[in-house]
Each structure stands twice: as C-alpha cells, then as structure tokens.
Amino acid sequence: MSTSKIVTSALFAALSLGAIDQAMAQDKGAKEKCYGIAKAGANDCANLTGTHSCAGQASADKDVADWRYVPKGSCKAEGGLSSEEARAKLKK
C-alpha cells in the first residue's frame, strides 16, 4: 500500500470520528434521562443510589434509581420520572 493511501485513510478515519462525536452530541441534546423505566440490564449509566456506575448493570425492571435516555418530552408518557421526582421517591 502506498504512503499516500495510508495517509488518506488515516485522515478519513480521523474526520469520521469527529463527525460521529458531533452526531452523538446532537442526539444527546434531543434526549432526557427518564428514571424508573429501565429494564434489568438495560439502563444507560450509573444509578442514583450509587450501587453501580455503568450501563447495563440495572438488576431489576423499573427500579426508580435507574434511568435511560428517551426522546425529550416522552418520559411521562412512558411512566417515568424526572431526576427530582426519582430522588424524592427514593427518600420515602
């Protein structure tokens, strides 16, 4: 493989990664965290209680402390809670 093809491939790969990061950032902006709707093993990140810190570690369906991203404005329709509502429910 010629040097110019290697350089071109590397440049294309670097530019592609930048486009992917930008698309992910835009996508995240159109979403919100929705608590209490994640199924076991299907949460998006750490929970409110601190018992786990990674995606996919929810141990029960619809645990109030676990969340997943949903399209902005659709959380209530899915039966979910905002962060404040989930924290208040956990305090009870």
N, C-alpha and C positions, 0 to 999 in steps of 0.2 A: 504494500500500500504506500502510495507516495506521501511525502510530508505535507503537501498542500491538502490532500484529502483528510489526513488526520487532524490538521488544524481546523479545517472547515467543519468536520464532525464534532470536534470539541467545542467550537464556538456555537454551533447549532444547539448542542446539548445544554450549554450554559444559558443560552437565551430561552430555551424551552422551560427550564426550571424556573426562571424569573416569571414567565407567563403563567405557569401553574400556581406559583405562590400568590400572584396577584389575583387570579381567579378564585383561589381559596379564600383570600381575604375579603373579596367582594361577596362571596357566597355566605360567609360567616356573618356579614353585616345584615343580611336579609333573614337571619335566624335569631331565635332566642332560646335560652335554657328553659326547659319545662320539667319541673320536678314531679315525681310520683307517677310517671307513665312508662318508665323504662322496664323492660322485661329482664329477667335474670340473665346476666352475661351480655346485655345489650345497652349498657349505659355509655355515655360519651366521655366521661372523665371522672375525677375524684368526687366523692360524695360529701355531703355537708357534715357528717359526723366524724370524718377522718379515718374511718375503718379501712378504706382503700384509697389509692391515689391514681388509679389507671382506668382506662376504658375497658369495658368488658368484664369488670370484676363484681358487678352487682350480684348479690346472692339470692335475691328474691324478686318476684314480679311486683311492680308498682310500689317499691319502697319509697317513702316520702323523701328520703335523703338523696336518692339517686336521680339523675336527670339525663336528658338527651336533647340535642338541638332539634327544633321544629321550625317550620316557616313562621316568621313573625306574625303574631296575631292569631295563631291557631292553637295555642296551648290550652286555653279554657275549653275549646270545643272538644279537645281530646281528653278532658277531665283532669288536666294537670294544674299545677300550682306555680306561682312565681317564687322566686328565692325568698322573699319576705314571708309569704304565706307558708312555705315549707318550714322555714325556721320557727315560725310561731307554732305550727303544728307539732314540731319536734319538742318544743319546750313544755307542752302539755303532758 
